[in-house]
Amino acid sequence: MSRHPVRFPGNTSSCSSTTLSLSINKGIRFLRPTLCRKGLCAMARRPPVLSLVLPSETGRVLSIQSHTVQGYVGNKSAVFPLQLLGYDVDPINSVQFSNHTGYPTFKGQVLNGDQLWDLIEGLGDNDLLYYTHLLTGYIGSASFLSTVLKVVDRLRSINPNLVYACDPVMGDEGKLYVPQDLVSLYREKVVPVASMLTPNQFEAELLTGIRIVSEKDGLEACNILHAAGPTKVVITSMVVQDKLLLIGSHQKGKGQAPEQFKIVIPKIPAYFSGTGDLTTALLLGWSNKYPDDLETAAELAVSSLQAVLRRTVADYEKAGFNPQTSSLEIRLVQSQEDIRNPPIKYKAEKFN
């Protein structure tokens, strides 16, 4: 157990010795008030931040992703499920749009790297930067992604055990929808500092430089990514011989061969928005509850996701809409129990 002094946020002009004693034990942070010479001082005037003083046993997540006013993509797709799984979640919205970009039009604002860092400094000035997890999704510019790397360094200077779950959102089905310079930045700078990486098939190809057309190729891509940094790699969707698969790989020790598995996922004849963001959030949520059992975490994540998607299709059909004709908004709020307590319906198959 290590201890570090942390300044309590508040007016301490009447007492310069007001501090909080910070104890870090197995990734859980506890703050205990230390009385100063003149009594409670600032603590009496400003209430404590309960997510720090009485932290969730599950963890505290900083989630940097896109945001839409309507619909469930980015942070709207990730924050609520993580909260249902017991996390305190602080979202930073990399963009704020009226709706996702699949609609005929959208309007909104884009956060730049300087604005992101301004938010981080604001949190830091008030001793609010202790997080157990960092989650990132869609990022649209190299300058913003470079600032995210600064955020990783800052958070790990406070909590060296920070888990960084990175969804390297760059494209899908052979189509790149971010600037080309982000690919090399992800490959050379981001992948080495990530704890868990969740690319799709196309993104795994971009990050490794290999063509993935078989299960063996998928496993090799995972090995290449392990060698670059992350101990957990999940290729969240890949199509092999018309089968939809999730490939998972967990390297439990440096130099050890990773434990690798696949989950066959039933195809649903519809297109959904926000499923990648939801998948990564569920994988983060369950892998922290099962830190040494990525297989079980992935089984729960896939089972939960499939329940959400099937409910979504059923509700569109109930409303008289053909779900195969357009992109669908997922029914997240209506699927709370499927997120909290999903029965495992899709089992992992280990590779030898």
PLY file of the C-alpha trace (Angstrom):
ply
format ascii 1.0
element vertex 352
property float x
property float y
property float z
element edge 351
property int vertex1
property int vertex2
end_header
0.00 0.00 0.00
1.30 3.42 -0.94
0.32 6.81 0.38
0.33 10.16 -1.35
-0.82 13.52 -0.01
-3.75 14.95 -1.93
-4.90 18.57 -1.53
-8.58 18.71 -0.70
-10.50 20.94 -3.13
-11.75 23.97 -1.29
-10.81 27.24 0.35
-7.85 26.44 2.57
-6.72 29.98 3.22
-7.40 29.67 6.94
-5.42 26.47 7.25
-2.50 25.44 5.10
-2.17 21.93 6.50
-5.53 20.50 5.45
-4.80 17.32 3.53
-6.34 14.03 2.64
-4.45 10.81 3.06
-4.71 8.73 -0.07
-4.41 4.97 0.17
-4.27 2.82 -2.91
-4.86 -0.88 -2.37
-5.47 -3.28 -5.23
-6.66 -0.52 -7.51
-9.26 0.84 -5.04
-8.79 4.33 -3.71
-9.77 5.39 -0.22
-9.42 8.92 1.12
-9.30 9.55 4.85
-9.54 13.03 6.34
-6.61 14.19 8.44
-7.51 16.87 11.01
-5.44 20.03 10.87
-4.51 22.21 13.80
-7.65 24.30 13.62
-10.12 21.46 13.14
-11.97 20.39 10.01
-11.13 23.62 8.14
-11.98 23.34 4.43
-13.69 19.98 4.80
-16.37 21.60 6.92
-17.05 24.15 4.20
-17.03 21.93 1.13
-18.41 18.39 0.94
-16.10 15.59 -0.21
-16.25 14.12 -3.71
-17.95 10.85 -2.90
-16.73 9.02 -6.01
-13.23 9.50 -4.55
-13.89 9.25 -0.81
-16.30 6.31 -1.13
-15.32 4.88 -4.52
-17.22 2.23 -6.39
-15.62 -1.14 -5.79
-15.85 -1.72 -9.53
-13.93 1.35 -10.65
-13.97 4.94 -11.88
-13.88 5.46 -15.65
-12.95 8.48 -17.74
-14.66 7.95 -21.11
-13.54 10.14 -24.03
-15.90 9.55 -26.96
-18.40 11.23 -29.24
-21.86 12.30 -28.04
-25.19 12.70 -29.76
-28.21 14.49 -28.35
-30.52 11.87 -29.85
-29.69 8.20 -30.19
-27.07 5.89 -28.73
-23.55 6.07 -30.12
-20.23 6.94 -28.47
-20.59 7.97 -24.85
-24.38 7.63 -25.08
-23.83 3.95 -25.90
-21.07 3.32 -23.34
-21.72 5.35 -20.18
-25.11 3.91 -19.19
-24.08 0.23 -19.51
-20.92 0.86 -17.47
-22.98 2.55 -14.78
-25.37 -0.42 -14.74
-22.32 -2.66 -14.20
-21.31 -0.62 -11.16
-18.82 1.96 -12.42
-18.60 5.66 -11.71
-18.22 7.15 -15.21
-17.09 10.66 -16.14
-17.68 11.36 -19.87
-15.76 13.84 -22.01
-17.54 14.36 -25.33
-15.06 14.61 -28.21
-17.91 15.84 -30.39
-21.45 16.91 -29.59
-23.80 16.39 -32.50
-27.57 16.60 -32.79
-27.64 12.99 -34.06
-25.21 10.53 -35.60
-23.84 11.19 -39.06
-25.93 8.47 -40.72
-28.92 10.83 -40.76
-29.44 13.12 -43.77
-28.05 16.07 -41.78
-26.42 16.73 -38.43
-25.21 19.79 -36.55
-22.98 20.34 -33.56
-19.53 21.06 -32.22
-16.15 19.33 -32.26
-13.77 19.47 -29.29
-10.13 20.15 -30.15
-7.01 18.96 -28.34
-6.49 22.22 -26.43
-10.07 22.12 -25.17
-9.65 18.50 -24.06
-6.49 19.37 -22.15
-8.25 22.35 -20.56
-10.83 19.95 -19.11
-8.09 17.65 -17.84
-6.31 20.56 -16.16
-9.58 21.65 -14.57
-10.01 18.19 -13.08
-6.39 18.14 -11.98
-6.61 21.52 -10.28
-9.31 20.06 -8.03
-7.59 16.70 -7.39
-10.20 14.83 -9.44
-7.91 12.94 -11.80
-7.74 9.58 -10.04
-9.25 6.99 -12.41
-9.01 3.22 -12.51
-9.94 3.09 -16.22
-9.68 5.20 -19.35
-11.94 4.39 -22.31
-11.58 5.98 -25.74
-13.60 5.53 -28.92
-14.01 7.59 -32.08
-11.41 10.35 -32.45
-11.41 12.44 -35.61
-8.03 14.20 -35.70
-4.37 13.47 -35.05
-4.05 16.52 -32.78
-6.87 15.28 -30.54
-5.42 11.76 -30.43
-2.01 13.21 -29.49
-3.67 14.97 -26.58
-5.29 11.68 -25.54
-1.76 10.27 -25.25
-0.92 13.15 -22.88
-4.04 12.25 -20.88
-2.84 8.63 -20.58
0.51 9.82 -19.22
-1.16 12.22 -16.79
-3.58 9.63 -15.44
-0.85 7.00 -15.05
1.34 9.47 -13.17
-1.48 9.48 -10.58
-2.51 5.82 -10.84
0.19 3.63 -12.44
-2.32 0.75 -12.53
-4.71 2.60 -14.84
-6.39 0.26 -17.35
-6.66 1.86 -20.78
-9.31 0.29 -23.02
-8.91 1.60 -26.57
-11.38 1.09 -29.39
-9.27 2.24 -32.38
-12.18 3.46 -34.48
-10.79 4.02 -37.95
-13.06 2.28 -40.44
-14.92 -0.87 -41.39
-15.39 -3.23 -44.34
-12.37 -1.83 -46.16
-13.41 1.80 -45.81
-11.31 4.30 -43.83
-13.33 7.11 -42.25
-10.63 8.96 -40.34
-7.61 10.86 -41.73
-4.80 8.56 -42.89
-2.31 9.99 -40.39
-4.33 8.55 -37.51
-3.47 5.00 -38.62
0.27 5.39 -37.99
-0.39 7.32 -34.77
-2.56 4.51 -33.44
-0.04 1.89 -34.54
3.11 3.57 -33.24
1.92 5.52 -30.19
-1.47 4.37 -28.94
-1.29 0.59 -29.21
1.88 0.41 -27.05
0.16 2.16 -24.11
-3.22 0.39 -24.33
-4.16 -2.33 -21.85
-7.04 -3.70 -23.91
-7.53 -3.16 -27.64
-10.85 -3.81 -29.43
-10.45 -3.38 -33.21
-12.76 -4.81 -35.82
-11.34 -6.92 -38.65
-10.43 -3.99 -40.91
-8.87 -2.02 -38.05
-6.80 -5.04 -36.98
-5.49 -5.25 -40.55
-4.56 -1.56 -40.50
-2.74 -1.91 -37.18
-0.80 -5.08 -38.06
-0.27 -4.75 -41.80
-1.54 -8.27 -42.47
-4.59 -9.40 -44.43
-7.06 -11.29 -42.25
-9.00 -13.90 -44.20
-8.90 -16.85 -41.78
-9.05 -17.61 -38.09
-5.31 -18.26 -38.16
-4.75 -14.77 -39.55
-6.87 -13.32 -36.75
-4.79 -15.11 -34.11
-1.58 -13.90 -35.73
-2.89 -10.34 -35.71
-3.57 -10.69 -31.99
-0.02 -11.93 -31.42
1.43 -8.95 -33.31
-0.65 -6.56 -31.21
0.38 -8.28 -27.97
4.02 -7.81 -28.93
3.33 -4.09 -29.35
1.79 -3.65 -25.90
-1.79 -4.67 -24.97
-2.25 -7.77 -22.81
-5.86 -8.15 -23.96
-6.88 -8.01 -27.61
-10.39 -8.63 -28.90
-11.17 -8.51 -32.61
-14.81 -7.69 -32.04
-16.15 -8.71 -35.45
-14.59 -10.58 -38.32
-16.13 -12.53 -41.15
-14.52 -15.81 -42.15
-16.20 -18.09 -44.70
-19.48 -16.24 -44.15
-19.29 -16.77 -40.37
-19.29 -13.81 -37.99
-16.72 -14.27 -35.23
-15.24 -12.56 -32.21
-11.60 -13.48 -31.62
-10.17 -12.94 -28.13
-6.59 -13.20 -26.90
-5.22 -12.73 -23.39
-1.50 -12.67 -22.68
-1.32 -13.12 -18.91
2.43 -12.71 -18.55
5.26 -11.19 -20.53
6.73 -13.77 -22.85
3.87 -16.22 -22.25
1.79 -17.63 -25.06
-1.65 -15.96 -25.01
-4.86 -17.82 -24.25
-6.95 -17.48 -27.41
-10.58 -18.24 -28.24
-13.41 -17.50 -30.61
-17.13 -16.92 -30.25
-19.41 -17.58 -33.21
-21.97 -14.77 -33.37
-25.34 -15.20 -35.11
-25.89 -12.70 -37.90
-28.90 -10.44 -37.49
-30.17 -9.12 -40.86
-30.10 -5.44 -39.87
-27.62 -2.59 -39.47
-27.27 -0.87 -36.09
-25.55 2.29 -34.89
-23.44 2.32 -31.73
-22.84 -1.41 -31.45
-19.03 -1.11 -31.52
-19.09 1.45 -28.72
-21.43 -0.75 -26.69
-19.30 -3.84 -27.30
-16.12 -2.20 -26.01
-17.93 -0.84 -22.95
-19.31 -4.29 -22.15
-15.91 -5.92 -22.65
-14.32 -3.38 -20.31
-17.10 -3.80 -17.77
-17.03 -7.57 -17.66
-13.26 -8.02 -18.07
-12.72 -5.96 -14.93
-15.15 -8.20 -13.06
-13.30 -11.23 -14.50
-9.74 -9.89 -14.80
-8.14 -13.29 -15.40
-10.94 -14.75 -17.51
-11.35 -12.85 -20.77
-13.36 -15.76 -22.17
-16.16 -15.34 -19.63
-16.07 -11.56 -20.01
-16.45 -11.90 -23.78
-19.26 -14.46 -23.43
-21.19 -12.07 -21.20
-20.50 -9.11 -23.50
-21.63 -10.96 -26.64
-24.70 -12.41 -24.93
-25.71 -8.99 -23.65
-25.13 -7.31 -27.01
-27.17 -9.91 -28.88
-30.07 -9.49 -26.43
-30.02 -5.71 -26.98
-29.99 -6.10 -30.77
-32.80 -8.66 -30.82
-34.94 -6.43 -28.62
-34.18 -3.54 -30.98
-35.30 -5.48 -34.05
-38.45 -6.71 -32.28
-39.42 -3.19 -31.24
-38.96 -1.79 -34.75
-41.13 -4.59 -36.12
-43.71 -3.87 -33.42
-43.77 -0.26 -34.63
-44.48 -1.48 -38.16
-41.01 -0.70 -39.59
-38.93 -3.11 -41.65
-35.59 -3.22 -39.73
-33.66 -4.28 -42.82
-34.26 -1.01 -44.65
-32.29 1.48 -42.54
-29.77 1.94 -39.71
-31.39 1.30 -36.34
-30.98 3.09 -32.99
-30.38 0.48 -30.30
-32.88 0.07 -27.45
-30.45 0.58 -24.58
-32.68 1.79 -21.74
-35.25 -0.92 -22.46
-32.50 -3.56 -22.19
-31.23 -2.79 -18.68
-31.67 -6.30 -17.35
-29.95 -7.77 -20.41
-26.95 -5.58 -19.58
-26.90 -6.22 -15.82
-27.54 -9.95 -15.81
-27.22 -11.49 -19.27
-27.59 -15.27 -19.41
-24.60 -16.68 -21.29
-26.00 -17.97 -24.56
-22.86 -17.75 -26.71
-19.90 -19.80 -25.54
-16.21 -19.35 -26.25
-14.27 -22.08 -28.03
-10.60 -22.30 -27.08
-7.87 -22.59 -29.67
-5.20 -25.19 -28.98
0 1
1 2
2 3
3 4
4 5
5 6
6 7
7 8
8 9
9 10
10 11
11 12
12 13
13 14
14 15
15 16
16 17
17 18
18 19
19 20
20 21
21 22
22 23
23 24
24 25
25 26
26 27
27 28
28 29
29 30
30 31
31 32
32 33
33 34
34 35
35 36
36 37
37 38
38 39
39 40
40 41
41 42
42 43
43 44
44 45
45 46
46 47
47 48
48 49
49 50
50 51
51 52
52 53
53 54
54 55
55 56
56 57
57 58
58 59
59 60
60 61
61 62
62 63
63 64
64 65
65 66
66 67
67 68
68 69
69 70
70 71
71 72
72 73
73 74
74 75
75 76
76 77
77 78
78 79
79 80
80 81
81 82
82 83
83 84
84 85
85 86
86 87
87 88
88 89
89 90
90 91
91 92
92 93
93 94
94 95
95 96
96 97
97 98
98 99
99 100
100 101
101 102
102 103
103 104
104 105
105 106
106 107
107 108
108 109
109 110
110 111
111 112
112 113
113 114
114 115
115 116
116 117
117 118
118 119
119 120
120 121
121 122
122 123
123 124
124 125
125 126
126 127
127 128
128 129
129 130
130 131
131 132
132 133
133 134
134 135
135 136
136 137
137 138
138 139
139 140
140 141
141 142
142 143
143 144
144 145
145 146
146 147
147 148
148 149
149 150
150 151
151 152
152 153
153 154
154 155
155 156
156 157
157 158
158 159
159 160
160 161
161 162
162 163
163 164
164 165
165 166
166 167
167 168
168 169
169 170
170 171
171 172
172 173
173 174
174 175
175 176
176 177
177 178
178 179
179 180
180 181
181 182
182 183
183 184
184 185
185 186
186 187
187 188
188 189
189 190
190 191
191 192
192 193
193 194
194 195
195 196
196 197
197 198
198 199
199 200
200 201
201 202
202 203
203 204
204 205
205 206
206 207
207 208
208 209
209 210
210 211
211 212
212 213
213 214
214 215
215 216
216 217
217 218
218 219
219 220
220 221
221 222
222 223
223 224
224 225
225 226
226 227
227 228
228 229
229 230
230 231
231 232
232 233
233 234
234 235
235 236
236 237
237 238
238 239
239 240
240 241
241 242
242 243
243 244
244 245
245 246
246 247
247 248
248 249
249 250
250 251
251 252
252 253
253 254
254 255
255 256
256 257
257 258
258 259
259 260
260 261
261 262
262 263
263 264
264 265
265 266
266 267
267 268
268 269
269 270
270 271
271 272
272 273
273 274
274 275
275 276
276 277
277 278
278 279
279 280
280 281
281 282
282 283
283 284
284 285
285 286
286 287
287 288
288 289
289 290
290 291
291 292
292 293
293 294
294 295
295 296
296 297
297 298
298 299
299 300
300 301
301 302
302 303
303 304
304 305
305 306
306 307
307 308
308 309
309 310
310 311
311 312
312 313
313 314
314 315
315 316
316 317
317 318
318 319
319 320
320 321
321 322
322 323
323 324
324 325
325 326
326 327
327 328
328 329
329 330
330 331
331 332
332 333
333 334
334 335
335 336
336 337
337 338
338 339
339 340
340 341
341 342
342 343
343 344
344 345
345 346
346 347
347 348
348 349
349 350
350 351
